[in-house]
């Protein structure tokens, strides 16, 4: 199934969010973001980031739901 948003759009929004230290496990963190499509449907995505030194690298993008 094709997603309503590109990985780049999703990762960009997730990257802008602050990473809460309490949510980090095994040098990974999941960030959820909501994006609306052209029809007003909200899509919820989760981006998994892994720590690479001082940087966070996106390793997976998943869509959870659309309402």
N, C-alpha and C positions, 0 to 999 in steps of 0.2 A: 504494500500500500504506500502510495506517495504521500509525503508529509506536506502540510500547508506552508511550511517555512523551511528555509535552507539551514544546513548545519551552521553556516557562518553567522546567520541572523541569531540563531539560538545560542551559540557559543559566545557571541558578542554580548548579548544581554546577561548571560550567566557570568561571564568574566567580570562584568561591572559590579557584581555583588561582592560584598565583603565576605571573606571566609571566616566563619566563626570557629575559633580554636577548639571549642567543645565538640564540634561536629566532625573533626578530623579523626579518622581511624586508619591505621596502617598506611599513613602517608597518602590517604585518599579522602575525597570529600564529594558529596553529591549536592548539586545546587539545582533547585526547581525554579522554573520560570514559566510565566503565562504570557502568551502572545495571541492577539486577536487576528483572525484572517479577514479577507475582504467581505465576508458575509456576516461578520459580527460573531463568529464562533470562536470561543476561547479554547486554545490548545495548551495543555500543560506538558512541559518537557522536563527531563532531568538530564543534566550534564554531569558526568563523573570526571573529576580532575585528579591527576596524580601529581605528587610533588616531585620536581626535578631540580634539586638544589634549592635555590630561592624562588624558582618559578613554578607555577601551576600549569600543567599541560592537559588539555581536554583529551580523554581517552575513549569516551562513549557518549552518544546522544540517544536518548530514548523518549518516545512519546507515551505519556501515561494516559491521557484522556483528552477528549474534546467535548465541550458542552455548548 
